[in-house]
Amino acid sequence: MFPHHGQPHNFSSPKWAAWFLKKWYARAMRNRLDPFKKFVRTLRAHEELLMNYFKAGKLYSSGIVEGLNRKIDLSIRRAYGYRSFELLEISLFHTLGELPEQEFTHRFY
């Protein structure tokens, strides 16, 4: 029914992936290294997000995420010298949401 230890795993459904993670967590927590145990606790805390990958059925490619990260990175670089985080945040909203921007914030005569 479920894969045995030593066999290759191909977890394409949330049910199988959740089963594997629970078994892996139990084995990993027997490790004596505290940093490793901390890593396992971090994975457990984010398990719902990890399972979203399987629930989505691989409908989304990582290219979407990479493109979004690239836009954010470019916005942060353009924001160099902003005096507050709020201005950076507004810049990100305009870039990512493709909101209209004013040509000038002040009138110069």
Distance bins in CASP14 RR format, pairs under 12 A and 6 or more apart:
PFRMAT RR
TARGET T0000
AUTHOR 0000-0000-0000
RMODE 2
METHOD distances of the structure
MODEL  1
1 15 0 0 0 0 0 1 0 0 0 0 0
1 16 0 0 0 0 0 1 0 0 0 0 0
1 19 0 0 0 0 1 0 0 0 0 0 0
2 9 0 0 0 0 1 0 0 0 0 0 0
2 11 0 0 0 0 0 1 0 0 0 0 0
2 13 0 0 0 0 0 1 0 0 0 0 0
2 15 0 0 0 0 1 0 0 0 0 0 0
2 16 1 0 0 1 0 0 0 0 0 0 0
2 17 0 0 0 0 0 1 0 0 0 0 0
2 18 0 0 0 0 0 1 0 0 0 0 0
2 19 1 0 0 1 0 0 0 0 0 0 0
2 20 0 0 0 0 1 0 0 0 0 0 0
2 22 0 0 0 0 0 1 0 0 0 0 0
2 23 0 0 0 0 1 0 0 0 0 0 0
3 9 1 0 1 0 0 0 0 0 0 0 0
3 10 0 0 0 0 1 0 0 0 0 0 0
3 11 0 0 0 0 1 0 0 0 0 0 0
3 16 0 0 0 0 1 0 0 0 0 0 0
3 17 0 0 0 0 0 1 0 0 0 0 0
3 19 0 0 0 0 1 0 0 0 0 0 0
3 20 1 0 0 1 0 0 0 0 0 0 0
3 23 0 0 0 0 1 0 0 0 0 0 0
3 24 0 0 0 0 0 1 0 0 0 0 0
4 20 0 0 0 0 0 1 0 0 0 0 0
4 23 0 0 0 0 0 1 0 0 0 0 0
5 20 0 0 0 0 0 1 0 0 0 0 0
5 23 0 0 0 0 1 0 0 0 0 0 0
5 24 0 0 0 0 0 1 0 0 0 0 0
5 27 0 0 0 0 1 0 0 0 0 0 0
7 20 0 0 0 0 0 1 0 0 0 0 0
8 20 0 0 0 0 0 1 0 0 0 0 0
9 16 0 0 0 0 1 0 0 0 0 0 0
9 17 0 0 0 0 1 0 0 0 0 0 0
9 19 0 0 0 0 0 1 0 0 0 0 0
9 20 1 0 0 1 0 0 0 0 0 0 0
9 21 0 0 0 0 0 1 0 0 0 0 0
9 23 0 0 0 0 0 1 0 0 0 0 0
9 24 0 0 0 0 0 1 0 0 0 0 0
10 16 0 0 0 0 1 0 0 0 0 0 0
10 17 0 0 0 0 0 1 0 0 0 0 0
10 20 0 0 0 0 0 1 0 0 0 0 0
10 54 0 0 0 0 0 1 0 0 0 0 0
11 17 1 0 1 0 0 0 0 0 0 0 0
11 18 0 0 0 0 1 0 0 0 0 0 0
11 19 0 0 0 0 1 0 0 0 0 0 0
11 20 1 0 1 0 0 0 0 0 0 0 0
11 21 0 0 0 0 1 0 0 0 0 0 0
11 23 0 0 0 0 0 1 0 0 0 0 0
11 24 0 0 0 0 0 1 0 0 0 0 0
11 50 0 0 0 0 0 1 0 0 0 0 0
11 51 0 0 0 0 0 1 0 0 0 0 0
11 53 0 0 0 0 1 0 0 0 0 0 0
11 54 1 0 0 1 0 0 0 0 0 0 0
11 57 0 0 0 0 0 1 0 0 0 0 0
11 58 0 0 0 0 0 1 0 0 0 0 0
12 20 0 0 0 0 0 1 0 0 0 0 0
12 53 0 0 0 0 0 1 0 0 0 0 0
12 54 1 0 0 1 0 0 0 0 0 0 0
12 55 0 0 0 0 0 1 0 0 0 0 0
12 56 0 0 0 0 0 1 0 0 0 0 0
12 57 1 0 0 1 0 0 0 0 0 0 0
12 58 1 0 0 1 0 0 0 0 0 0 0
13 19 0 0 0 0 1 0 0 0 0 0 0
13 20 0 0 0 0 0 1 0 0 0 0 0
13 51 0 0 0 0 0 1 0 0 0 0 0
13 53 0 0 0 0 0 1 0 0 0 0 0
13 54 1 0 0 1 0 0 0 0 0 0 0
13 55 0 0 0 0 1 0 0 0 0 0 0
13 56 0 0 0 0 0 1 0 0 0 0 0
13 57 0 0 0 0 1 0 0 0 0 0 0
13 58 0 0 0 0 0 1 0 0 0 0 0
14 20 0 0 0 0 0 1 0 0 0 0 0
14 21 0 0 0 0 0 1 0 0 0 0 0
14 47 0 0 0 0 0 1 0 0 0 0 0
14 48 0 0 0 0 0 1 0 0 0 0 0
14 50 0 0 0 0 0 1 0 0 0 0 0
14 51 1 0 1 0 0 0 0 0 0 0 0
14 52 0 0 0 0 1 0 0 0 0 0 0
14 53 0 0 0 0 1 0 0 0 0 0 0
14 54 1 0 1 0 0 0 0 0 0 0 0
14 55 1 0 1 0 0 0 0 0 0 0 0
14 56 0 0 0 0 1 0 0 0 0 0 0
14 57 0 0 0 0 1 0 0 0 0 0 0
14 58 0 0 0 0 0 1 0 0 0 0 0
15 21 0 0 0 0 0 1 0 0 0 0 0
15 22 0 0 0 0 0 1 0 0 0 0 0
15 51 0 0 0 0 0 1 0 0 0 0 0
15 54 0 0 0 0 1 0 0 0 0 0 0
15 55 0 0 0 0 0 1 0 0 0 0 0
16 22 0 0 0 0 0 1 0 0 0 0 0
16 23 0 0 0 0 0 1 0 0 0 0 0
16 51 0 0 0 0 0 1 0 0 0 0 0
16 54 0 0 0 0 1 0 0 0 0 0 0
17 23 0 0 0 0 0 1 0 0 0 0 0
17 24 0 0 0 0 0 1 0 0 0 0 0
17 47 0 0 0 0 1 0 0 0 0 0 0
17 50 1 0 0 1 0 0 0 0 0 0 0
17 51 1 0 0 1 0 0 0 0 0 0 0
17 52 0 0 0 0 0 1 0 0 0 0 0
17 53 0 0 0 0 1 0 0 0 0 0 0
17 54 1 0 1 0 0 0 0 0 0 0 0
17 55 0 0 0 0 1 0 0 0 0 0 0
17 56 0 0 0 0 0 1 0 0 0 0 0
17 57 0 0 0 0 0 1 0 0 0 0 0
17 58 0 0 0 0 0 1 0 0 0 0 0
18 24 0 0 0 0 0 1 0 0 0 0 0
18 25 0 0 0 0 0 1 0 0 0 0 0
18 44 0 0 0 0 0 1 0 0 0 0 0
18 47 0 0 0 0 1 0 0 0 0 0 0
18 48 0 0 0 0 0 1 0 0 0 0 0
18 50 0 0 0 0 1 0 0 0 0 0 0
18 51 1 0 0 1 0 0 0 0 0 0 0
18 52 0 0 0 0 0 1 0 0 0 0 0
18 53 0 0 0 0 0 1 0 0 0 0 0
18 54 0 0 0 0 1 0 0 0 0 0 0
18 55 0 0 0 0 0 1 0 0 0 0 0
19 25 0 0 0 0 0 1 0 0 0 0 0
19 26 0 0 0 0 0 1 0 0 0 0 0
19 51 0 0 0 0 0 1 0 0 0 0 0
19 54 0 0 0 0 0 1 0 0 0 0 0
20 26 0 0 0 0 0 1 0 0 0 0 0
20 27 0 0 0 0 0 1 0 0 0 0 0
20 28 0 0 0 0 0 1 0 0 0 0 0
20 47 0 0 0 0 0 1 0 0 0 0 0
20 50 0 0 0 0 0 1 0 0 0 0 0
20 51 0 0 0 0 0 1 0 0 0 0 0
20 54 0 0 0 0 0 1 0 0 0 0 0
21 27 0 0 0 0 0 1 0 0 0 0 0
21 28 0 0 0 0 1 0 0 0 0 0 0
21 40 0 0 0 0 0 1 0 0 0 0 0
21 43 1 0 0 1 0 0 0 0 0 0 0
21 44 0 0 0 0 1 0 0 0 0 0 0
21 46 0 0 0 0 0 1 0 0 0 0 0
21 47 1 0 0 1 0 0 0 0 0 0 0
21 48 0 0 0 0 0 1 0 0 0 0 0
21 50 1 0 0 1 0 0 0 0 0 0 0
21 51 0 0 0 0 1 0 0 0 0 0 0
21 53 0 0 0 0 0 1 0 0 0 0 0
21 54 0 0 0 0 0 1 0 0 0 0 0
22 28 0 0 0 0 0 1 0 0 0 0 0
22 29 0 0 0 0 0 1 0 0 0 0 0
22 40 0 0 0 0 0 1 0 0 0 0 0
22 43 0 0 0 0 0 1 0 0 0 0 0
22 44 0 0 0 0 1 0 0 0 0 0 0
22 47 0 0 0 0 1 0 0 0 0 0 0
22 51 0 0 0 0 0 1 0 0 0 0 0
23 29 0 0 0 0 0 1 0 0 0 0 0
23 30 0 0 0 0 0 1 0 0 0 0 0
24 30 0 0 0 0 0 1 0 0 0 0 0
24 31 0 0 0 0 0 1 0 0 0 0 0
24 36 0 0 0 0 0 1 0 0 0 0 0
24 39 0 0 0 0 0 1 0 0 0 0 0
24 40 0 0 0 0 1 0 0 0 0 0 0
24 43 0 0 0 0 1 0 0 0 0 0 0
24 44 0 0 0 0 0 1 0 0 0 0 0
24 47 0 0 0 0 0 1 0 0 0 0 0
24 50 0 0 0 0 0 1 0 0 0 0 0
25 31 0 0 0 0 0 1 0 0 0 0 0
25 36 0 0 0 0 0 1 0 0 0 0 0
25 37 0 0 0 0 0 1 0 0 0 0 0
25 39 0 0 0 0 0 1 0 0 0 0 0
25 40 1 0 1 0 0 0 0 0 0 0 0
25 41 0 0 0 0 1 0 0 0 0 0 0
25 42 0 0 0 0 0 1 0 0 0 0 0
25 43 1 0 0 1 0 0 0 0 0 0 0
25 44 1 0 0 1 0 0 0 0 0 0 0
25 45 0 0 0 0 0 1 0 0 0 0 0
25 47 0 0 0 0 1 0 0 0 0 0 0
25 50 0 0 0 0 0 1 0 0 0 0 0
26 40 0 0 0 0 1 0 0 0 0 0 0
26 44 0 0 0 0 0 1 0 0 0 0 0
27 36 0 0 0 0 0 1 0 0 0 0 0
27 37 0 0 0 0 0 1 0 0 0 0 0
27 40 0 0 0 0 1 0 0 0 0 0 0
28 35 0 0 0 0 0 1 0 0 0 0 0
28 36 1 0 0 1 0 0 0 0 0 0 0
28 37 1 0 0 1 0 0 0 0 0 0 0
28 38 0 0 0 0 0 1 0 0 0 0 0
28 39 0 0 0 0 1 0 0 0 0 0 0
28 40 1 0 1 0 0 0 0 0 0 0 0
28 41 0 0 0 0 1 0 0 0 0 0 0
28 42 0 0 0 0 0 1 0 0 0 0 0
28 43 0 0 0 0 1 0 0 0 0 0 0
28 44 0 0 0 0 1 0 0 0 0 0 0
29 36 0 0 0 0 1 0 0 0 0 0 0
29 37 1 0 0 1 0 0 0 0 0 0 0
29 38 0 0 0 0 0 1 0 0 0 0 0
29 39 0 0 0 0 0 1 0 0 0 0 0
29 40 1 0 1 0 0 0 0 0 0 0 0
29 41 0 0 0 0 1 0 0 0 0 0 0
29 43 0 0 0 0 0 1 0 0 0 0 0
29 44 0 0 0 0 1 0 0 0 0 0 0
30 36 0 0 0 0 0 1 0 0 0 0 0
30 37 0 0 0 0 1 0 0 0 0 0 0
30 40 0 0 0 0 0 1 0 0 0 0 0
31 37 1 0 0 1 0 0 0 0 0 0 0
31 38 0 0 0 0 0 1 0 0 0 0 0
31 39 0 0 0 0 1 0 0 0 0 0 0
31 40 1 0 0 1 0 0 0 0 0 0 0
31 41 0 0 0 0 0 1 0 0 0 0 0
33 39 0 0 0 0 1 0 0 0 0 0 0
33 40 0 0 0 0 0 1 0 0 0 0 0
34 40 0 0 0 0 0 1 0 0 0 0 0
34 41 0 0 0 0 0 1 0 0 0 0 0
35 41 0 0 0 0 0 1 0 0 0 0 0
35 42 0 0 0 0 0 1 0 0 0 0 0
36 42 0 0 0 0 0 1 0 0 0 0 0
36 43 0 0 0 0 0 1 0 0 0 0 0
37 43 0 0 0 0 0 1 0 0 0 0 0
37 44 0 0 0 0 0 1 0 0 0 0 0
38 44 0 0 0 0 0 1 0 0 0 0 0
38 45 0 0 0 0 0 1 0 0 0 0 0
39 45 0 0 0 0 0 1 0 0 0 0 0
39 46 0 0 0 0 0 1 0 0 0 0 0
40 46 0 0 0 0 0 1 0 0 0 0 0
40 47 0 0 0 0 0 1 0 0 0 0 0
41 47 0 0 0 0 0 1 0 0 0 0 0
42 49 0 0 0 0 0 1 0 0 0 0 0
42 50 0 0 0 0 0 1 0 0 0 0 0
43 49 0 0 0 0 1 0 0 0 0 0 0
43 50 1 0 0 1 0 0 0 0 0 0 0
43 51 0 0 0 0 0 1 0 0 0 0 0
44 50 0 0 0 0 1 0 0 0 0 0 0
44 51 0 0 0 0 0 1 0 0 0 0 0
46 52 0 0 0 0 1 0 0 0 0 0 0
46 53 0 0 0 0 0 1 0 0 0 0 0
47 53 0 0 0 0 0 1 0 0 0 0 0
47 54 0 0 0 0 0 1 0 0 0 0 0
47 55 0 0 0 0 0 1 0 0 0 0 0
48 54 0 0 0 0 0 1 0 0 0 0 0
48 55 0 0 0 0 1 0 0 0 0 0 0
49 55 0 0 0 0 0 1 0 0 0 0 0
49 56 0 0 0 0 0 1 0 0 0 0 0
50 56 0 0 0 0 0 1 0 0 0 0 0
51 57 0 0 0 0 0 1 0 0 0 0 0
52 58 0 0 0 0 0 1 0 0 0 0 0
52 59 0 0 0 0 0 1 0 0 0 0 0
52 60 0 0 0 0 1 0 0 0 0 0 0
53 59 0 0 0 0 0 1 0 0 0 0 0
53 60 0 0 0 0 1 0 0 0 0 0 0
53 61 0 0 0 0 0 1 0 0 0 0 0
53 62 0 0 0 0 0 1 0 0 0 0 0
53 65 0 0 0 0 0 1 0 0 0 0 0
56 62 0 0 0 0 0 1 0 0 0 0 0
56 64 0 0 0 0 0 1 0 0 0 0 0
56 65 0 0 0 0 0 1 0 0 0 0 0
60 66 0 0 0 0 0 1 0 0 0 0 0
60 67 0 0 0 0 0 1 0 0 0 0 0
60 68 0 0 0 0 0 1 0 0 0 0 0
61 67 0 0 0 0 0 1 0 0 0 0 0
62 68 0 0 0 0 0 1 0 0 0 0 0
62 69 0 0 0 0 1 0 0 0 0 0 0
63 69 0 0 0 0 1 0 0 0 0 0 0
63 70 0 0 0 0 1 0 0 0 0 0 0
63 71 0 0 0 0 0 1 0 0 0 0 0
64 70 0 0 0 0 0 1 0 0 0 0 0
64 71 0 0 0 0 0 1 0 0 0 0 0
65 71 0 0 0 0 0 1 0 0 0 0 0
65 72 0 0 0 0 0 1 0 0 0 0 0
66 72 0 0 0 0 0 1 0 0 0 0 0
66 73 0 0 0 0 0 1 0 0 0 0 0
67 73 0 0 0 0 1 0 0 0 0 0 0
67 74 0 0 0 0 1 0 0 0 0 0 0
67 95 0 0 0 0 0 1 0 0 0 0 0
67 96 0 0 0 0 0 1 0 0 0 0 0
68 74 0 0 0 0 0 1 0 0 0 0 0
68 75 0 0 0 0 0 1 0 0 0 0 0
68 92 0 0 0 0 0 1 0 0 0 0 0
68 95 0 0 0 0 0 1 0 0 0 0 0
68 96 1 0 0 1 0 0 0 0 0 0 0
68 97 0 0 0 0 0 1 0 0 0 0 0
69 75 0 0 0 0 0 1 0 0 0 0 0
69 76 0 0 0 0 0 1 0 0 0 0 0
69 96 0 0 0 0 0 1 0 0 0 0 0
70 76 0 0 0 0 0 1 0 0 0 0 0
70 77 0 0 0 0 0 1 0 0 0 0 0
70 95 0 0 0 0 0 1 0 0 0 0 0
70 96 0 0 0 0 0 1 0 0 0 0 0
71 77 0 0 0 0 0 1 0 0 0 0 0
71 78 0 0 0 0 0 1 0 0 0 0 0
71 91 0 0 0 0 0 1 0 0 0 0 0
71 92 0 0 0 0 1 0 0 0 0 0 0
71 93 0 0 0 0 0 1 0 0 0 0 0
71 94 0 0 0 0 0 1 0 0 0 0 0
71 95 1 0 1 0 0 0 0 0 0 0 0
71 96 1 0 0 1 0 0 0 0 0 0 0
71 97 0 0 0 0 1 0 0 0 0 0 0
71 98 0 0 0 0 0 1 0 0 0 0 0
72 78 0 0 0 0 0 1 0 0 0 0 0
72 79 0 0 0 0 0 1 0 0 0 0 0
72 88 0 0 0 0 0 1 0 0 0 0 0
72 89 0 0 0 0 0 1 0 0 0 0 0
72 91 0 0 0 0 0 1 0 0 0 0 0
72 92 1 0 0 1 0 0 0 0 0 0 0
72 93 0 0 0 0 0 1 0 0 0 0 0
72 95 1 0 0 1 0 0 0 0 0 0 0
72 96 1 0 0 1 0 0 0 0 0 0 0
72 97 0 0 0 0 0 1 0 0 0 0 0
73 79 0 0 0 0 0 1 0 0 0 0 0
73 80 0 0 0 0 0 1 0 0 0 0 0
73 92 0 0 0 0 0 1 0 0 0 0 0
73 95 0 0 0 0 0 1 0 0 0 0 0
73 96 0 0 0 0 0 1 0 0 0 0 0
74 80 0 0 0 0 0 1 0 0 0 0 0
74 91 0 0 0 0 0 1 0 0 0 0 0
74 92 0 0 0 0 0 1 0 0 0 0 0
74 95 1 0 0 1 0 0 0 0 0 0 0
74 96 0 0 0 0 0 1 0 0 0 0 0
75 82 0 0 0 0 0 1 0 0 0 0 0
75 87 0 0 0 0 0 1 0 0 0 0 0
75 88 1 0 0 1 0 0 0 0 0 0 0
75 89 0 0 0 0 1 0 0 0 0 0 0
75 90 0 0 0 0 0 1 0 0 0 0 0
75 91 1 0 1 0 0 0 0 0 0 0 0
75 92 1 0 1 0 0 0 0 0 0 0 0
75 93 0 0 0 0 1 0 0 0 0 0 0
75 94 0 0 0 0 1 0 0 0 0 0 0
75 95 1 0 1 0 0 0 0 0 0 0 0
75 96 1 0 0 1 0 0 0 0 0 0 0
75 97 0 0 0 0 0 1 0 0 0 0 0
75 101 0 0 0 0 0 1 0 0 0 0 0
76 82 0 0 0 0 1 0 0 0 0 0 0
76 85 0 0 0 0 0 1 0 0 0 0 0
76 87 0 0 0 0 0 1 0 0 0 0 0
76 88 1 0 0 1 0 0 0 0 0 0 0
76 89 0 0 0 0 0 1 0 0 0 0 0
76 91 0 0 0 0 1 0 0 0 0 0 0
76 92 1 0 0 1 0 0 0 0 0 0 0
76 95 0 0 0 0 1 0 0 0 0 0 0
76 96 0 0 0 0 0 1 0 0 0 0 0
77 88 0 0 0 0 0 1 0 0 0 0 0
77 91 0 0 0 0 0 1 0 0 0 0 0
77 92 0 0 0 0 0 1 0 0 0 0 0
77 95 0 0 0 0 0 1 0 0 0 0 0
78 87 0 0 0 0 0 1 0 0 0 0 0
78 88 0 0 0 0 1 0 0 0 0 0 0
78 91 1 0 0 1 0 0 0 0 0 0 0
78 92 0 0 0 0 0 1 0 0 0 0 0
78 94 0 0 0 0 0 1 0 0 0 0 0
78 95 0 0 0 0 1 0 0 0 0 0 0
78 101 0 0 0 0 0 1 0 0 0 0 0
79 85 0 0 0 0 1 0 0 0 0 0 0
79 86 0 0 0 0 0 1 0 0 0 0 0
79 87 1 0 0 1 0 0 0 0 0 0 0
79 88 1 0 1 0 0 0 0 0 0 0 0
79 89 0 0 0 0 1 0 0 0 0 0 0
79 90 0 0 0 0 1 0 0 0 0 0 0
79 91 1 0 1 0 0 0 0 0 0 0 0
79 92 0 0 0 0 1 0 0 0 0 0 0
79 93 0 0 0 0 0 1 0 0 0 0 0
79 94 0 0 0 0 0 1 0 0 0 0 0
79 95 0 0 0 0 1 0 0 0 0 0 0
80 87 0 0 0 0 0 1 0 0 0 0 0
80 88 0 0 0 0 1 0 0 0 0 0 0
80 91 0 0 0 0 0 1 0 0 0 0 0
81 87 0 0 0 0 1 0 0 0 0 0 0
81 88 0 0 0 0 1 0 0 0 0 0 0
81 91 0 0 0 0 0 1 0 0 0 0 0
82 88 1 0 1 0 0 0 0 0 0 0 0
82 89 0 0 0 0 1 0 0 0 0 0 0
82 90 0 0 0 0 1 0 0 0 0 0 0
82 91 1 0 0 1 0 0 0 0 0 0 0
82 92 0 0 0 0 0 1 0 0 0 0 0
84 90 0 0 0 0 1 0 0 0 0 0 0
84 91 0 0 0 0 0 1 0 0 0 0 0
85 91 0 0 0 0 0 1 0 0 0 0 0
85 92 0 0 0 0 0 1 0 0 0 0 0
86 92 0 0 0 0 0 1 0 0 0 0 0
86 93 0 0 0 0 0 1 0 0 0 0 0
87 93 0 0 0 0 0 1 0 0 0 0 0
87 94 0 0 0 0 0 1 0 0 0 0 0
87 105 0 0 0 0 0 1 0 0 0 0 0
88 94 0 0 0 0 0 1 0 0 0 0 0
88 95 0 0 0 0 0 1 0 0 0 0 0
89 95 0 0 0 0 0 1 0 0 0 0 0
89 96 0 0 0 0 0 1 0 0 0 0 0
90 96 0 0 0 0 0 1 0 0 0 0 0
90 97 0 0 0 0 0 1 0 0 0 0 0
90 99 0 0 0 0 1 0 0 0 0 0 0
90 101 0 0 0 0 1 0 0 0 0 0 0
90 102 0 0 0 0 0 1 0 0 0 0 0
90 105 0 0 0 0 0 1 0 0 0 0 0
91 97 0 0 0 0 0 1 0 0 0 0 0
91 99 0 0 0 0 0 1 0 0 0 0 0
91 101 0 0 0 0 1 0 0 0 0 0 0
92 98 0 0 0 0 0 1 0 0 0 0 0
92 99 0 0 0 0 0 1 0 0 0 0 0
93 99 1 0 0 1 0 0 0 0 0 0 0
93 100 0 0 0 0 0 1 0 0 0 0 0
93 101 0 0 0 0 0 1 0 0 0 0 0
94 100 1 0 0 1 0 0 0 0 0 0 0
94 101 1 0 1 0 0 0 0 0 0 0 0
94 102 0 0 0 0 1 0 0 0 0 0 0
95 101 0 0 0 0 1 0 0 0 0 0 0
END
